[in-house]
Amino acid sequence: MKIDFSKIQIKDIEGKMNPRDMSKELGNIIFQNTNDIGELDLARDIYHKKEVDMDKAKAEIVKRYVEQYFLAFVKEAILPVLDIIIKEVKPNKK
């Protein structure tokens, strides 16, 4: 599933949905706080490409950083999407 981190729908205090570009902020947070080369590559993809194809492993990484470094209004917007990817069950191939 692709996520466009430049168009995250954030709910404001009045309940209105507004797109917010989270790509640079999220990419920088991961980039500046990881010691893992794979996470570094993911940070660069989020920062530069903005729209990233997310699998379960990438979604778990992003979720960890969002939970640790972002405020509740951002968590409310991003975590449900990441949880869908993480819990997605792939059909068995025969």
Biopython code that builds the backbone (N, CA, C, O; Angstrom):
import numpy as np
from Bio.PDB.StructureBuilder import StructureBuilder

atoms = [
    (1, "MET", "N", (0.847, -1.171, 0.000)),
    (1, "MET", "CA", (0.000, 0.000, 0.000)),
    (1, "MET", "C", (0.895, 1.237, 0.000)),
    (1, "MET", "O", (1.860, 1.317, 0.759)),
    (2, "LYS", "N", (0.567, 2.187, -0.848)),
    (2, "LYS", "CA", (1.336, 3.425, -0.913)),
    (2, "LYS", "C", (0.732, 4.463, 0.031)),
    (2, "LYS", "O", (-0.486, 4.588, 0.156)),
    (3, "ILE", "N", (1.617, 5.196, 0.684)),
    (3, "ILE", "CA", (1.205, 6.327, 1.516)),
    (3, "ILE", "C", (1.910, 7.559, 0.980)),
    (3, "ILE", "O", (3.129, 7.561, 0.806)),
    (4, "ASP", "N", (1.150, 8.596, 0.723)),
    (4, "ASP", "CA", (1.722, 9.877, 0.317)),
    (4, "ASP", "C", (1.863, 10.734, 1.570)),
    (4, "ASP", "O", (0.895, 11.321, 2.054)),
    (5, "PHE", "N", (3.073, 10.793, 2.078)),
    (5, "PHE", "CA", (3.322, 11.510, 3.322)),
    (5, "PHE", "C", (3.249, 13.027, 3.149)),
    (5, "PHE", "O", (3.330, 13.766, 4.131)),
    (6, "SER", "N", (3.098, 13.495, 1.914)),
    (6, "SER", "CA", (2.939, 14.935, 1.687)),
    (6, "SER", "C", (1.473, 15.350, 1.758)),
    (6, "SER", "O", (1.161, 16.538, 1.677)),
    (7, "LYS", "N", (0.571, 14.380, 1.908)),
    (7, "LYS", "CA", (-0.861, 14.685, 1.928)),
    (7, "LYS", "C", (-1.587, 13.969, 3.065)),
    (7, "LYS", "O", (-2.678, 13.435, 2.863)),
    (8, "ILE", "N", (-1.002, 13.954, 4.235)),
    (8, "ILE", "CA", (-1.631, 13.318, 5.394)),
    (8, "ILE", "C", (-2.805, 14.185, 5.854)),
    (8, "ILE", "O", (-2.649, 15.385, 6.079)),
    (9, "GLN", "N", (-3.969, 13.572, 5.988)),
    (9, "GLN", "CA", (-5.168, 14.306, 6.384)),
    (9, "GLN", "C", (-5.210, 14.440, 7.906)),
    (9, "GLN", "O", (-5.424, 13.461, 8.621)),
    (10, "ILE", "N", (-5.003, 15.669, 8.389)),
    (10, "ILE", "CA", (-4.976, 15.970, 9.816)),
    (10, "ILE", "C", (-6.293, 16.638, 10.200)),
    (10, "ILE", "O", (-6.749, 17.560, 9.523)),
    (11, "LYS", "N", (-6.898, 16.168, 11.288)),
    (11, "LYS", "CA", (-8.135, 16.775, 11.787)),
    (11, "LYS", "C", (-7.777, 17.934, 12.716)),
    (11, "LYS", "O", (-7.045, 17.757, 13.690)),
    (12, "ASP", "N", (-8.308, 19.133, 12.402)),
    (12, "ASP", "CA", (-8.027, 20.271, 13.268)),
    (12, "ASP", "C", (-8.968, 20.276, 14.468)),
    (12, "ASP", "O", (-9.803, 19.383, 14.613)),
    (13, "ILE", "N", (-8.835, 21.260, 15.307)),
    (13, "ILE", "CA", (-9.600, 21.311, 16.561)),
    (13, "ILE", "C", (-11.105, 21.385, 16.315)),
    (13, "ILE", "O", (-11.895, 20.961, 17.160)),
    (14, "GLU", "N", (-11.502, 21.920, 15.164)),
    (14, "GLU", "CA", (-12.919, 22.025, 14.823)),
    (14, "GLU", "C", (-13.438, 20.786, 14.101)),
    (14, "GLU", "O", (-14.614, 20.720, 13.745)),
    (15, "GLY", "N", (-12.573, 19.814, 13.887)),
    (15, "GLY", "CA", (-12.976, 18.577, 13.235)),
    (15, "GLY", "C", (-12.832, 18.597, 11.726)),
    (15, "GLY", "O", (-13.204, 17.630, 11.062)),
    (16, "LYS", "N", (-12.304, 19.674, 11.171)),
    (16, "LYS", "CA", (-12.102, 19.774, 9.725)),
    (16, "LYS", "C", (-10.820, 19.057, 9.335)),
    (16, "LYS", "O", (-9.815, 19.117, 10.044)),
    (17, "MET", "N", (-10.873, 18.375, 8.190)),
    (17, "MET", "CA", (-9.705, 17.664, 7.691)),
    (17, "MET", "C", (-8.885, 18.596, 6.802)),
    (17, "MET", "O", (-9.419, 19.248, 5.905)),
    (18, "ASN", "N", (-7.593, 18.645, 7.063)),
    (18, "ASN", "CA", (-6.682, 19.472, 6.285)),
    (18, "ASN", "C", (-5.461, 18.648, 5.903)),
    (18, "ASN", "O", (-4.882, 17.973, 6.753)),
    (19, "PRO", "N", (-5.058, 18.696, 4.618)),
    (19, "PRO", "CA", (-3.843, 17.976, 4.233)),
    (19, "PRO", "C", (-2.615, 18.653, 4.826)),
    (19, "PRO", "O", (-2.533, 19.880, 4.885)),
    (20, "ARG", "N", (-1.677, 17.846, 5.258)),
    (20, "ARG", "CA", (-0.433, 18.383, 5.823)),
    (20, "ARG", "C", (0.727, 17.566, 5.281)),
    (20, "ARG", "O", (0.677, 16.336, 5.252)),
    (21, "ASP", "N", (1.767, 18.259, 4.853)),
    (21, "ASP", "CA", (2.960, 17.593, 4.342)),
    (21, "ASP", "C", (3.820, 17.161, 5.525)),
    (21, "ASP", "O", (4.450, 17.986, 6.186)),
    (22, "MET", "N", (3.835, 15.854, 5.779)),
    (22, "MET", "CA", (4.615, 15.299, 6.883)),
    (22, "MET", "C", (5.914, 14.654, 6.390)),
    (22, "MET", "O", (6.686, 14.127, 7.191)),
    (23, "SER", "N", (6.158, 14.696, 5.073)),
    (23, "SER", "CA", (7.278, 13.957, 4.495)),
    (23, "SER", "C", (8.632, 14.430, 5.016)),
    (23, "SER", "O", (9.470, 13.610, 5.390)),
    (24, "LYS", "N", (8.851, 15.722, 5.044)),
    (24, "LYS", "CA", (10.157, 16.224, 5.476)),
    (24, "LYS", "C", (10.355, 16.035, 6.982)),
    (24, "LYS", "O", (11.429, 15.631, 7.428)),
    (25, "GLU", "N", (9.317, 16.329, 7.755)),
    (25, "GLU", "CA", (9.424, 16.196, 9.211)),
    (25, "GLU", "C", (9.645, 14.729, 9.611)),
    (25, "GLU", "O", (10.532, 14.427, 10.410)),
    (26, "LEU", "N", (8.841, 13.831, 9.056)),
    (26, "LEU", "CA", (8.973, 12.412, 9.387)),
    (26, "LEU", "C", (10.294, 11.847, 8.875)),
    (26, "LEU", "O", (10.985, 11.117, 9.586)),
    (27, "GLY", "N", (10.638, 12.191, 7.633)),
    (27, "GLY", "CA", (11.914, 11.728, 7.076)),
    (27, "GLY", "C", (13.090, 12.173, 7.925)),
    (27, "GLY", "O", (14.002, 11.389, 8.189)),
    (28, "ASN", "N", (13.073, 13.426, 8.353)),
    (28, "ASN", "CA", (14.154, 13.946, 9.202)),
    (28, "ASN", "C", (14.200, 13.269, 10.562)),
    (28, "ASN", "O", (15.280, 12.956, 11.064)),
    (29, "ILE", "N", (13.047, 13.042, 11.159)),
    (29, "ILE", "CA", (13.010, 12.382, 12.476)),
    (29, "ILE", "C", (13.672, 11.008, 12.392)),
    (29, "ILE", "O", (14.513, 10.667, 13.223)),
    (30, "ILE", "N", (13.291, 10.229, 11.391)),
    (30, "ILE", "CA", (13.877, 8.891, 11.240)),
    (30, "ILE", "C", (15.365, 9.007, 10.938)),
    (30, "ILE", "O", (16.179, 8.321, 11.555)),
    (31, "PHE", "N", (15.727, 9.875, 9.992)),
    (31, "PHE", "CA", (17.114, 10.057, 9.570)),
    (31, "PHE", "C", (18.017, 10.413, 10.750)),
    (31, "PHE", "O", (19.120, 9.879, 10.874)),
    (32, "GLN", "N", (17.555, 11.306, 11.606)),
    (32, "GLN", "CA", (18.379, 11.817, 12.709)),
    (32, "GLN", "C", (18.413, 10.902, 13.926)),
    (32, "GLN", "O", (19.212, 11.117, 14.838)),
    (33, "ASN", "N", (17.554, 9.881, 13.952)),
    (33, "ASN", "CA", (17.470, 9.065, 15.160)),
    (33, "ASN", "C", (17.724, 7.582, 14.938)),
    (33, "ASN", "O", (17.629, 6.799, 15.883)),
    (34, "THR", "N", (18.043, 7.178, 13.718)),
    (34, "THR", "CA", (18.253, 5.756, 13.472)),
    (34, "THR", "C", (19.737, 5.403, 13.453)),
    (34, "THR", "O", (20.590, 6.234, 13.141)),
    (35, "ASN", "N", (20.013, 4.163, 13.790)),
    (35, "ASN", "CA", (21.368, 3.630, 13.620)),
    (35, "ASN", "C", (21.341, 2.466, 12.629)),
    (35, "ASN", "O", (22.304, 1.707, 12.517)),
    (36, "ASP", "N", (20.223, 2.340, 11.912)),
    (36, "ASP", "CA", (20.014, 1.237, 10.976)),
    (36, "ASP", "C", (20.048, 1.770, 9.534)),
    (36, "ASP", "O", (19.358, 2.738, 9.215)),
    (37, "ILE", "N", (20.841, 1.145, 8.677)),
    (37, "ILE", "CA", (20.980, 1.582, 7.284)),
    (37, "ILE", "C", (19.658, 1.482, 6.524)),
    (37, "ILE", "O", (19.340, 2.362, 5.725)),
    (38, "GLY", "N", (18.891, 0.428, 6.761)),
    (38, "GLY", "CA", (17.595, 0.271, 6.094)),
    (38, "GLY", "C", (16.631, 1.384, 6.476)),
    (38, "GLY", "O", (15.910, 1.904, 5.625)),
    (39, "GLU", "N", (16.617, 1.744, 7.734)),
    (39, "GLU", "CA", (15.765, 2.839, 8.190)),
    (39, "GLU", "C", (16.237, 4.169, 7.607)),
    (39, "GLU", "O", (15.426, 5.049, 7.321)),
    (40, "LEU", "N", (17.544, 4.309, 7.434)),
    (40, "LEU", "CA", (18.094, 5.509, 6.825)),
    (40, "LEU", "C", (17.588, 5.656, 5.388)),
    (40, "LEU", "O", (17.211, 6.747, 4.960)),
    (41, "ASP", "N", (17.587, 4.540, 4.648)),
    (41, "ASP", "CA", (17.061, 4.544, 3.275)),
    (41, "ASP", "C", (15.572, 4.886, 3.265)),
    (41, "ASP", "O", (15.118, 5.644, 2.408)),
    (42, "LEU", "N", (14.817, 4.337, 4.199)),
    (42, "LEU", "CA", (13.387, 4.639, 4.297)),
    (42, "LEU", "C", (13.184, 6.126, 4.586)),
    (42, "LEU", "O", (12.302, 6.754, 4.001)),
    (43, "ALA", "N", (13.982, 6.686, 5.473)),
    (43, "ALA", "CA", (13.889, 8.114, 5.792)),
    (43, "ALA", "C", (14.120, 8.953, 4.543)),
    (43, "ALA", "O", (13.400, 9.921, 4.301)),
    (44, "ARG", "N", (15.112, 8.588, 3.757)),
    (44, "ARG", "CA", (15.393, 9.322, 2.513)),
    (44, "ARG", "C", (14.238, 9.205, 1.526)),
    (44, "ARG", "O", (13.867, 10.184, 0.878)),
    (45, "ASP", "N", (13.670, 8.007, 1.412)),
    (45, "ASP", "CA", (12.529, 7.817, 0.504)),
    (45, "ASP", "C", (11.349, 8.686, 0.926)),
    (45, "ASP", "O", (10.738, 9.350, 0.088)),
    (46, "ILE", "N", (11.029, 8.687, 2.207)),
    (46, "ILE", "CA", (9.907, 9.489, 2.704)),
    (46, "ILE", "C", (10.184, 10.969, 2.450)),
    (46, "ILE", "O", (9.299, 11.697, 2.001)),
    (47, "TYR", "N", (11.387, 11.410, 2.731)),
    (47, "TYR", "CA", (11.750, 12.824, 2.585)),
    (47, "TYR", "C", (11.708, 13.258, 1.121)),
    (47, "TYR", "O", (11.127, 14.295, 0.798)),
    (48, "HIS", "N", (12.319, 12.471, 0.236)),
    (48, "HIS", "CA", (12.472, 12.887, -1.163)),
    (48, "HIS", "C", (11.303, 12.479, -2.063)),
    (48, "HIS", "O", (10.818, 13.283, -2.859)),
    (49, "LYS", "N", (10.857, 11.234, -1.933)),
    (49, "LYS", "CA", (9.809, 10.736, -2.830)),
    (49, "LYS", "C", (8.415, 11.117, -2.365)),
    (49, "LYS", "O", (7.508, 11.261, -3.184)),
    (50, "LYS", "N", (8.237, 11.280, -1.082)),
    (50, "LYS", "CA", (6.969, 11.625, -0.435)),
    (50, "LYS", "C", (5.954, 10.489, -0.475)),
    (50, "LYS", "O", (5.365, 10.171, 0.558)),
    (51, "GLU", "N", (5.731, 9.870, -1.618)),
    (51, "GLU", "CA", (4.822, 8.728, -1.730)),
    (51, "GLU", "C", (5.662, 7.456, -1.715)),
    (51, "GLU", "O", (6.505, 7.241, -2.586)),
    (52, "VAL", "N", (5.418, 6.624, -0.715)),
    (52, "VAL", "CA", (6.256, 5.447, -0.489)),
    (52, "VAL", "C", (5.378, 4.207, -0.409)),
    (52, "VAL", "O", (4.328, 4.216, 0.233)),
    (53, "ASP", "N", (5.816, 3.147, -1.063)),
    (53, "ASP", "CA", (5.128, 1.864, -0.976)),
    (53, "ASP", "C", (5.496, 1.230, 0.360)),
    (53, "ASP", "O", (6.659, 0.909, 0.607)),
    (54, "MET", "N", (4.500, 1.056, 1.214)),
    (54, "MET", "CA", (4.730, 0.584, 2.571)),
    (54, "MET", "C", (4.313, -0.882, 2.712)),
    (54, "MET", "O", (3.175, -1.244, 2.412)),
    (55, "ASP", "N", (5.237, -1.710, 3.166)),
    (55, "ASP", "CA", (4.904, -3.080, 3.540)),
    (55, "ASP", "C", (4.842, -3.127, 5.068)),
    (55, "ASP", "O", (5.009, -2.108, 5.738)),
    (56, "LYS", "N", (4.603, -4.307, 5.599)),
    (56, "LYS", "CA", (4.453, -4.450, 7.048)),
    (56, "LYS", "C", (5.704, -3.978, 7.798)),
    (56, "LYS", "O", (5.588, -3.267, 8.796)),
    (57, "ALA", "N", (6.882, -4.360, 7.337)),
    (57, "ALA", "CA", (8.122, -4.003, 8.030)),
    (57, "ALA", "C", (8.333, -2.492, 8.050)),
    (57, "ALA", "O", (8.694, -1.930, 9.084)),
    (58, "LYS", "N", (8.112, -1.835, 6.922)),
    (58, "LYS", "CA", (8.280, -0.383, 6.862)),
    (58, "LYS", "C", (7.233, 0.314, 7.728)),
    (58, "LYS", "O", (7.542, 1.286, 8.418)),
    (59, "ALA", "N", (6.006, -0.177, 7.691)),
    (59, "ALA", "CA", (4.938, 0.416, 8.498)),
    (59, "ALA", "C", (5.263, 0.309, 9.988)),
    (59, "ALA", "O", (4.997, 1.242, 10.746)),
    (60, "GLU", "N", (5.828, -0.801, 10.407)),
    (60, "GLU", "CA", (6.208, -0.964, 11.816)),
    (60, "GLU", "C", (7.307, 0.027, 12.215)),
    (60, "GLU", "O", (7.299, 0.556, 13.326)),
    (61, "ILE", "N", (8.242, 0.269, 11.309)),
    (61, "ILE", "CA", (9.313, 1.243, 11.580)),
    (61, "ILE", "C", (8.722, 2.639, 11.736)),
    (61, "ILE", "O", (8.996, 3.336, 12.713)),
    (62, "VAL", "N", (7.912, 3.037, 10.765)),
    (62, "VAL", "CA", (7.318, 4.373, 10.804)),
    (62, "VAL", "C", (6.445, 4.527, 12.047)),
    (62, "VAL", "O", (6.467, 5.570, 12.700)),
    (63, "LYS", "N", (5.679, 3.490, 12.370)),
    (63, "LYS", "CA", (4.815, 3.541, 13.551)),
    (63, "LYS", "C", (5.625, 3.794, 14.817)),
    (63, "LYS", "O", (5.222, 4.579, 15.675)),
    (64, "ARG", "N", (6.759, 3.129, 14.927)),
    (64, "ARG", "CA", (7.611, 3.303, 16.113)),
    (64, "ARG", "C", (8.061, 4.766, 16.258)),
    (64, "ARG", "O", (8.042, 5.315, 17.360)),
    (65, "TYR", "N", (8.455, 5.378, 15.173)),
    (65, "TYR", "CA", (8.908, 6.773, 15.229)),
    (65, "TYR", "C", (7.747, 7.742, 15.460)),
    (65, "TYR", "O", (7.887, 8.707, 16.211)),
    (66, "VAL", "N", (6.612, 7.493, 14.825)),
    (66, "VAL", "CA", (5.446, 8.361, 15.027)),
    (66, "VAL", "C", (5.018, 8.304, 16.490)),
    (66, "VAL", "O", (4.745, 9.340, 17.097)),
    (67, "GLU", "N", (4.959, 7.107, 17.057)),
    (67, "GLU", "CA", (4.556, 6.969, 18.463)),
    (67, "GLU", "C", (5.522, 7.699, 19.396)),
    (67, "GLU", "O", (5.101, 8.264, 20.405)),
    (68, "GLN", "N", (6.790, 7.689, 19.069)),
    (68, "GLN", "CA", (7.784, 8.265, 19.968)),
    (68, "GLN", "C", (7.955, 9.779, 19.813)),
    (68, "GLN", "O", (8.188, 10.475, 20.801)),
    (69, "TYR", "N", (7.842, 10.294, 18.588)),
    (69, "TYR", "CA", (8.258, 11.676, 18.343)),
    (69, "TYR", "C", (7.140, 12.658, 17.964)),
    (69, "TYR", "O", (7.394, 13.858, 17.868)),
    (70, "PHE", "N", (5.930, 12.181, 17.750)),
    (70, "PHE", "CA", (4.880, 13.082, 17.283)),
    (70, "PHE", "C", (3.780, 13.253, 18.316)),
    (70, "PHE", "O", (3.580, 12.405, 19.185)),
    (71, "LEU", "N", (3.074, 14.366, 18.201)),
    (71, "LEU", "CA", (1.966, 14.673, 19.098)),
    (71, "LEU", "C", (0.713, 13.904, 18.686)),
    (71, "LEU", "O", (0.648, 13.332, 17.598)),
    (72, "ALA", "N", (-0.268, 13.902, 19.568)),
    (72, "ALA", "CA", (-1.466, 13.079, 19.402)),
    (72, "ALA", "C", (-2.229, 13.368, 18.118)),
    (72, "ALA", "O", (-2.743, 12.436, 17.499)),
    (73, "PHE", "N", (-2.322, 14.634, 17.692)),
    (73, "PHE", "CA", (-3.099, 14.927, 16.491)),
    (73, "PHE", "C", (-2.477, 14.324, 15.236)),
    (73, "PHE", "O", (-3.190, 14.031, 14.276)),
    (74, "VAL", "N", (-1.167, 14.138, 15.230)),
    (74, "VAL", "CA", (-0.493, 13.470, 14.111)),
    (74, "VAL", "C", (-0.680, 11.963, 14.229)),
    (74, "VAL", "O", (-0.949, 11.288, 13.235)),
    (75, "LYS", "N", (-0.541, 11.441, 15.426)),
    (75, "LYS", "CA", (-0.750, 10.006, 15.657)),
    (75, "LYS", "C", (-2.147, 9.595, 15.207)),
    (75, "LYS", "O", (-2.320, 8.547, 14.585)),
    (76, "GLU", "N", (-3.143, 10.422, 15.524)),
    (76, "GLU", "CA", (-4.529, 10.137, 15.167)),
    (76, "GLU", "C", (-4.701, 9.988, 13.655)),
    (76, "GLU", "O", (-5.555, 9.226, 13.203)),
    (77, "ALA", "N", (-3.903, 10.702, 12.880)),
    (77, "ALA", "CA", (-4.013, 10.664, 11.428)),
    (77, "ALA", "C", (-3.228, 9.517, 10.798)),
    (77, "ALA", "O", (-3.701, 8.892, 9.849)),
    (78, "ILE", "N", (-2.047, 9.239, 11.311)),
    (78, "ILE", "CA", (-1.144, 8.292, 10.650)),
    (78, "ILE", "C", (-1.273, 6.866, 11.179)),
    (78, "ILE", "O", (-1.244, 5.920, 10.392)),
    (79, "LEU", "N", (-1.413, 6.690, 12.482)),
    (79, "LEU", "CA", (-1.375, 5.341, 13.058)),
    (79, "LEU", "C", (-2.460, 4.396, 12.525)),
    (79, "LEU", "O", (-2.161, 3.226, 12.288)),
    (80, "PRO", "N", (-3.703, 4.848, 12.326)),
    (80, "PRO", "CA", (-4.704, 3.910, 11.793)),
    (80, "PRO", "C", (-4.341, 3.361, 10.404)),
    (80, "PRO", "O", (-4.616, 2.201, 10.099)),
    (81, "VAL", "N", (-3.729, 4.195, 9.578)),
    (81, "VAL", "CA", (-3.317, 3.747, 8.240)),
    (81, "VAL", "C", (-2.190, 2.728, 8.356)),
    (81, "VAL", "O", (-2.191, 1.710, 7.664)),
    (82, "LEU", "N", (-1.240, 3.002, 9.224)),
    (82, "LEU", "CA", (-0.130, 2.066, 9.422)),
    (82, "LEU", "C", (-0.632, 0.745, 10.004)),
    (82, "LEU", "O", (-0.155, -0.323, 9.619)),
    (83, "ASP", "N", (-1.584, 0.810, 10.922)),
    (83, "ASP", "CA", (-2.141, -0.408, 11.520)),
    (83, "ASP", "C", (-2.832, -1.286, 10.482)),
    (83, "ASP", "O", (-2.767, -2.512, 10.570)),
    (84, "ILE", "N", (-3.492, -0.677, 9.503)),
    (84, "ILE", "CA", (-4.112, -1.457, 8.425)),
    (84, "ILE", "C", (-3.048, -2.238, 7.674)),
    (84, "ILE", "O", (-3.231, -3.419, 7.378)),
    (85, "ILE", "N", (-1.936, -1.581, 7.366)),
    (85, "ILE", "CA", (-0.847, -2.246, 6.641)),
    (85, "ILE", "C", (-0.236, -3.351, 7.494)),
    (85, "ILE", "O", (0.027, -4.446, 6.995)),
    (86, "ILE", "N", (-0.010, -3.075, 8.761)),
    (86, "ILE", "CA", (0.619, -4.049, 9.657)),
    (86, "ILE", "C", (-0.259, -5.284, 9.837)),
    (86, "ILE", "O", (0.254, -6.401, 9.887)),
    (87, "LYS", "N", (-1.556, -5.101, 9.934)),
    (87, "LYS", "CA", (-2.479, -6.214, 10.188)),
    (87, "LYS", "C", (-2.984, -6.881, 8.922)),
    (87, "LYS", "O", (-3.692, -7.885, 8.995)),
    (88, "GLU", "N", (-2.632, -6.343, 7.768)),
    (88, "GLU", "CA", (-3.097, -6.891, 6.502)),
    (88, "GLU", "C", (-2.652, -8.342, 6.354)),
    (88, "GLU", "O", (-1.477, -8.666, 6.524)),
    (89, "VAL", "N", (-3.598, -9.194, 6.039)),
    (89, "VAL", "CA", (-3.310, -10.617, 5.879)),
    (89, "VAL", "C", (-3.250, -10.917, 4.382)),
    (89, "VAL", "O", (-4.209, -10.695, 3.643)),
    (90, "LYS", "N", (-2.112, -11.420, 3.967)),
    (90, "LYS", "CA", (-1.938, -11.789, 2.553)),
    (90, "LYS", "C", (-2.497, -13.178, 2.335)),
    (90, "LYS", "O", (-2.275, -14.064, 3.160)),
    (91, "PRO", "N", (-3.233, -13.397, 1.222)),
    (91, "PRO", "CA", (-3.726, -14.737, 0.943)),
    (91, "PRO", "C", (-2.575, -15.691, 0.619)),
    (91, "PRO", "O", (-1.571, -15.294, 0.027)),
    (92, "ASN", "N", (-2.736, -16.943, 1.014)),
    (92, "ASN", "CA", (-1.704, -17.944, 0.718)),
    (92, "ASN", "C", (-1.695, -18.254, -0.770)),
    (92, "ASN", "O", (-2.745, -18.430, -1.388)),
    (93, "LYS", "N", (-0.488, -18.320, -1.340)),
    (93, "LYS", "CA", (-0.359, -18.680, -2.756)),
    (93, "LYS", "C", (-0.210, -20.189, -2.841)),
    (93, "LYS", "O", (0.500, -20.811, -2.052)),
    (94, "LYS", "N", (-0.900, -20.760, -3.823)),
    (94, "LYS", "CA", (-0.844, -22.217, -3.995)),
    (94, "LYS", "C", (-0.020, -22.572, -5.213)),
    (94, "LYS", "O", (0.145, -23.751, -5.525)),
]
sb = StructureBuilder()
sb.init_structure("model")
sb.init_model(0)
sb.init_chain("A")
sb.init_seg("    ")
for serial, (resi, resn, name, xyz) in enumerate(atoms, 1):
    if name == "N":
        sb.init_residue(resn, " ", resi, " ")
    sb.init_atom(name, np.array(xyz, "f"), 0.0, 1.0, " ", f" {name:<3s}", serial, name[0])
structure = sb.get_structure()
